[in-house]
Amino acid sequence: MPKFLLGRRQFALGAVAAATTALIPKGNALTINGLSQAAGPAASLDPQSLEAKTRAAMAKLSASAQAEVEMKVASIFRKYGERLSDEQKADIRRIMAESQEGLEKMRAFKLENSDQPADAFRAYRTEAKIGAAKEKLGEAKQKPNATKPAQSKPRKENK
């Protein structure tokens, strides 16, 4: 008889899936066809609108920026071209053209090596707080009167 080994992660994943499906009412359950129909119109943009957006984004760019976009797109297509559909290729071209404008703005901002960051990084360390608390405790032990509250004199009642 073969052994059936089920790891704790696989068990947890199965338990979560079973619990989730038990909580879904019958009327709200979606079928695979329902999912593809729901995602179909929103997920697929027509190629003409993609090309129009690409042309609009490319028109905003300088000639050198357009050449850089084409170089990046050619590199992506050379690497992954046979796996991509025509719609995906058009979408990649559009995304690269739209993101190039932001790259040009960042490149236009000149920085020197001596320029400091706008915000200094300070790591949150609990050890530092614990160390500071121990130091205060050590100081308090050296000065015993410093930590004790001042005792007040007893009141005399007037009769």
GIBELHU-V122272 format. One record per backbone hydrogen bond with DSSP energy under -0.5 kcal/mol. NH is the residue of the N-H (numbers start at 1). CO is the residue of the C=O. Records with the same first field share a line. If there is no record, write none. Layout:
BEGIN
NH: CO ; CO
END
This chain:
BEGIN
5: 3
6: 4
7: 5
11: 7
12: 8
13: 9
14: 10
15: 11
16: 12
17: 13
18: 14
19: 15
20: 16
21: 17
22: 18
23: 19 ; 20
24: 20
28: 25
29: 25 ; 26
35: 31
36: 32
37: 33
38: 34
39: 35
40: 36
41: 37
43: 39
44: 40
45: 43
49: 46
50: 46
51: 47
52: 48
53: 49
54: 50
55: 51
56: 52
57: 53
58: 54
59: 55
60: 56
61: 58
66: 62
67: 63
68: 64
69: 65
70: 66
71: 67
72: 68
73: 69
74: 70
75: 71
76: 72
77: 73
78: 74
79: 75
80: 76
81: 77
83: 80
84: 80 ; 81
89: 85
90: 86
91: 87
92: 88
93: 89
94: 90
95: 91
96: 92
97: 93
98: 94
99: 95
100: 96
101: 97
102: 98
103: 99
104: 100
105: 101
106: 102
107: 103
108: 104
109: 105 ; 106
110: 108
115: 112
125: 123
126: 124
129: 125
130: 126
131: 127
132: 128
133: 129
134: 130
135: 131
136: 132
137: 133
138: 134
139: 135
140: 136
141: 137
142: 138
143: 139
144: 142
146: 143
147: 143
148: 144
157: 155
END
